[in-house]
Amino acid sequence: CHAKIAKGFFINSMNMRDGRTGEFLWESGSWVGEKIWINELKATLPTAILECDVISRELIFSTEREISHLKLMQRVKLHGSCVEEWSFDF
């Protein structure tokens, strides 16, 4: 069952915004196919992000099947070292 859910799961886009103004700071394109399970998404963020008091992260996805428990793990790396790790359960 997990394989069927994974096959129909698509990340349409991801973005990061200034949490106070809503200004887009970074946005990915769609991230579909097998690469979402095996490749890291590497992003170069603008230095302006360091000036923000609050940053919002948005993940827009679609799925062909219902998902009853979704867990998202986000790791932020700087020069190959993990500096943040976030876990979200939906």
Secondary structure, DSSP 8 states (H G I E B T S, - for coil): -HHHHHHTEEEEEEEEEETTT--EEEE---B-STHHHH--------GGGGG-S-EEEEEEEEESS--SS-EEEEEEEETTEEEEEEEEE-
